[in-house]
Amino acid sequence: MRLSIDIRQTDHAVILEVTGRLSVVEPALRHVAWELIQNGERNFIINLGKVSYLDNSGLGQLCWIYTVLRNRGGDMVLLKPTPRIRTMLEITKLNTVFHSFDAEADATAFARTFRSTLSA
């Protein structure tokens, strides 16, 4: 399944609804995130609940987005990571870096605690 990304705005963060395969042949998440960052967005909630496949390149995209956001005073959380994605996060110890939530309400509530947006 080809990667698709729907974007929704909340008061405190942009929610990226990712569907499909997040892999080396699908770098779209990084490109979409970069466009949003260039437009001043600094806080992301990335919904992985409909991601059917994630490889090391997909993990790399998540790490890149997280690093760019943090360097610009923002933050990122993961929403609904699948059991396979949770296992990958645990194996790579990225579960100690990324905050993950199973409920959108919890992720949105956490987003309210994100640091103040800084200029790029």
Steps between C-alpha positions, in 0.01 A plus 500: 500500500636838399564756775238770554505781753200702616568817697278644773564802717421521872558793733837364613630271226468374146371143476646296215283197423737256328361204305694232312869411487755729662821385335804587291287512184245735663681813629182710487466541878831683521405726207157583643650566842767728352236707317303539824815593693594758238149644541561546873346186650699371797288238679394173336288201598574217258226236484655164408187292558454427128865446412524149358880489474789692653868443418821663620457782250154569639648510850763735362230733370340510845838571662573775248163669560545476877850648485404788268198587717698487825776715350234759417332495841225255410413141581345185358301208640385175346137396501374140480822322406419144396638208703770445234601867510507494882733200483730683257503804729591278796776314312656827384439667841309778320217435744716697746510795258149517354189542711226266375127502566216264413226765519490822301357685800807404705741605223317830455504564876874432504545737205369780720817458707733545202748780536410839361552537129825673411576673174695295249 
